[in-house]
C-alpha cells in the first residue's frame, strides 16, 4: 500500500478486502464498522469489570466492616483498577475506537479508514492490552493498588499491593494500549484530512467528526508523555534506574535509588492526564452537538464558534496540567500561571454550553431517548464544569484538593457526562448499526435511573469535600472532624450506586433483545442530515455507499430550512432540487 | 416534558441542599479565612450560573417542545448574542480568578517572623522536629536514617540542638505564624488539617512548605491526604493549638538530637530488679501464664514494651471498664518509678529467649493468610515485627491473647485513647476483621507462620 493520495481514496477506486468467511467478516475484519463493534463490545466487557469494582468500593464505604472480601489492600486495588479502566480502557477506547471507527468514514463519505489493516491491528493491540490488564487479577499479590495515577515512589514500593507483579502488568498493558491507539489515531487523522468525499469541506464536517478528530490529535500528542513516564517507571522498577526515585526508605530499609524526582513523574503524567480529560470530552461534545441539533430539528447554534471552541480547548488543554499539582510540593509560584490558564479554558467551554442550550431555543424539541440522554448530559456537564472552577482556582483548590469534592467533580464531568453521551450515541445510532429499533420503555427506564441515580451518588460528595473528608480512604473510623452523618450519607450513596448499576442491566438487555426482536428500523428514523443516514443499505455494507460515493452540497445542519418541504435536508441533497436558499 | 420539571427540581433542590446541608466547611482555626471567602465567591458565582443556565434549559424544553405543526427557527448564527455571552463569561471568570490569585500571593510567601516546624512523614506515621537555640535545622542525610537516628541527621553540628518529637502529637502557639517544612522518608504523603484549610504534599527527596497562623486554641486532627499505601486511612496525628507559654514550656522539655545520641545505655541489673514484681504473673523468663491471662513478654521489642508501659502508666491503656486484665496490669506499671526504670525493664525483658506458643486450634489458617497480607505490612511477613512502622512482633504470642487483643481493638476497648496513636491505628485496621471468625482465622495463621508450622 503506497502513499494514499486524496483521489485514490475517493469513489470506487479504493481497494477493500472483502472477506467471505465468518472469521474474516467478523473477527479478522478490516471493515471500520466491524472494528468499531469489536471495540464497543470489548470496552463494554471491561467496563462491566470496572462497574463491579465500583460496587465493591461502594459496599465498603457504605457498609464498612461488613464484607470480609474487602480488606485495605483489595480496596486500593479496586480503586486503582476502576479508575484506570474507566478512563483509558473504557472511555478513551469507546469514544475514539468505537464511535470514531464507526462514524468517521460514514460521516465524511469515505469507503473506510485510510489504512484498514492498521486499523484492524489497532483493535488487536487494544484487546491484548485489556487481557494483560485483567491478568493482573490473577498474579500473586494481585493488581497494583497505587492509585490510577500510579505515582512513584508509592506504586513501586513496599506498602502498596501489587508492587511485586501487578504493577508490571499495568505498565506493560499501557504500553500496548498506547501502541494500538497510535495506529488507530494516525488512521483517524489521515482519514479525516485525506478521505473526505467531494464537497465535504472542513467547515461542513459534522461536529461529531470535529470532536473525534481534535480528541485524536490531542491523544497523539499526549499519550507519548504517558508512554515515556511508564517506560521510565518500568526502568526504575526493573533496571534499578532512579528517574523518579530519590534516596528513601522502603518500609524502614534504605532503597538502592538516589537522586530521582517524584514530581517529574507527576508533570509527565498530567501533561498526558489533563489532555486526557478532553480526549474523552471532545468526542462527547461533538456527538451531543449532533444529537441535540437532530432531535431539536434545528441547526446547531454558532457552528463556527463551536469548531473554534473545540480547537481552542484542545490547544489550551496542554497548558493547564499543573492544576492537578497545586499541593504537590512543586514551586507554589506555578500556581499563578496554571490557575490563570485553567480558568481561561472555561470560556470556550462555557460557549459550548450556551450554544447547546441556544440550539434547543426556538427549536422543535422531540424528547426521544437520545435527546433525554443529551439533556441529562447538559445538566450533569454544567454541574461538573462549574465545580471545576473551584478546583482550577488555586486558592480554592487547596482546602478541597484530595477530598471527596474532587471525586464528585471528576465523576460528574468526565465520567457521568461522557457516559451519558455514549448512551445517547448508542441509542441514536442503534437503528443504523443494527437495522432495528431499541425498546423505548426499557431505554427510558435506563435513562431515568442512570441520570437521577448518578446525581444522588455524586452531588453530595462535593459536600463531604467541604467537610474535609479525604479520598482513597478504606474507612473513616477514628476521625474527630468527620461527622457520623457522613457514614449515613455514604450508605445512601451506596444504595443509589446499586440502583445505577442495576439499571445498566436494562441497557444490556435492551441492546441484546432488540437485536433480534426490535422493530425493523427506517433507514433514517430521526430524519438526520448527515451522510451515515443516507447509505443505500441499513446496516451499511462494507464500502458504505454502494457504487458511488455521495457528493456533499451543504453543511450538516440544514434542519427546518425555511421553504424546504421537509424539516431536514441531507448533506448530499443538491440545491437545485429544492426551492430553498443557496446552500451554505 | 417530565425532564423539564426534573431539571427545575434538581436545580432548585441542589441550591436548597447547599443551603441546608449538614456538611459544610469545618470550623476555621487558622488565618486562611480568605480561602473560605474565595470558596464563597466561587459558590455564589457558579451557583448563579448553574441556576440561570438550567432554568433557561428547562424553560426552553417546556416552551419549544415538539407539537403538531411546529417548525423550528433557522438561525445559524447570532454574532451579537455570542459576543455578549463571551464577554460576560470572561468578566465572570476574571471575577473568580482575581481574588484567588490575590490570596495565593499571601500563601506563597511566609511572613518573616514565622517560626518553623518540620513535619516528617513515613508509612504510616508522623513525627516532628523543631530547631534548637540556633534557630537552624541540622542538615538531613537520607542515608543516615535508621532506628538510632530517626530523623536522618547527618554530620551537621547545627542539628545537635534540634528538638525531636517522636510521637505524632504537635503543639503550636496560638496567634503565631508558623512555616511548616514538609519532608518524607519514603513515599508521598499530604499534611491535611481540615480546620487549617492549607495543606501540602510531603515529597521524598525534597522539602516542601507552607505557612499558617493557628487562631483558635483546640485539638485538631492531622490526616494524610495523599495515597501512601494500605494504612493511608489510618495515618493520623494530633495538633494542639495552645497559648505561647504552654508551647514554649513543651518545646523546651523536648529531647534534642544530642540528648538522643547521649542517652544512657539501659541498666540491665536495675531492670532485673524491677522485673521481680512482673515475674509473678509473666514468669521468671517472660513465658506468660495462660491460667491468669498473663501473656508472654519474651520476644517483644524494647520499643513496644516501653510504649505500652508508658500507656499503662498514663492511663491510656488498662483504664477501659471492660478491659479486666488491663486494669490488673495498670497498678504494676505504676510501680515503676520513672522513664529510666521503664527503659531498664524493657531492655531486660528483651534479653529473654523468645517465647513459642502452640498453633491455634480454632480458625482456618488459609483464610487467615489472606487476611494477614494487610497485617504483614506493619508486623512483618512472618510476624517478626517491623521497627519502621513500630509494629510489634506477633510471632510467639499465644492464640488466646491475640484473639482477645484483636477483639478489644475491634470493639475499641483497647487503642481508642487519644494518647495512644498506634492503638488508634490498630482500632482502624482491626475493622477489616468483620467477625469473630475472621479474628480466629488470622490468629490461626499468625500462630503458625511465626513458628514455621504453617501448611
Interface residues (C-beta under 8 A of the other chain):
Chain A: X64 X65 X66 X67 X68 X70 X71 X72 X73 X76 X145 X146 X147 X151 X153 X154 X157 X158 X159 X160 X161 X246 X247 X248 X249 X250 X251 X252 X253 X254 X259 X260 X261 X262 X263 X296 X297 X298 X299 X301 X302 X303 X304 X305 X327 X328 X329 X332 X333 X335 X336 X339 X340 X343 X344 X346 X347 X350 X351 X353 X354 X355 X357 X358 X360 X361 X362 X363 X364 X365 X366 X367 X372 X375 X376 X378 X379 X382 X383 X386 X387 X389 X390 X393 X394 X395 X396 X398 X399 X400 X401 X402 X403 X452 X455 X459 X460 X463 X464 X466 X467 X468 X470 X471 X472 X473 X474 X475 X476 X477 X478 X479 X480 X481 X483 X485 X486 X489 X557 X559 X560 X561 X562 X567 X584
Chain B: X1 X3 X6 X7 X10 X14 X17 X18 X21 X22 X23 X24 X25 X26 X32 X34 X35 X36 X38 X39 X42 X43 X45 X46 X49 X50 X53 X54 X56 X57 X60 X61 X64 X65 X66 X70 X71 X72 X73 X74 X75 X76 X77 X78 X81 X82 X85 X86 X89 X90 X93 X96 X97 X99 X100 X101 X103 X104 X107 X108 X122 X123 X124 X142 X143 X145 X182 X184 X185 X186 X187 X188 X190 X192 X194 X195 X197 X198 X199 X200 X201 X202 X203 X204 X205 X206 X208 X210 X219 X220 X221 X223 X224 X225 X226 X227 X228 X229 X230 X231 X232 X233 X234 X236 X371 X373 X374 X377 X386 X387 X388 X389 X416 X424 X427 X428 X429 X431 X432 X434 X435 X438
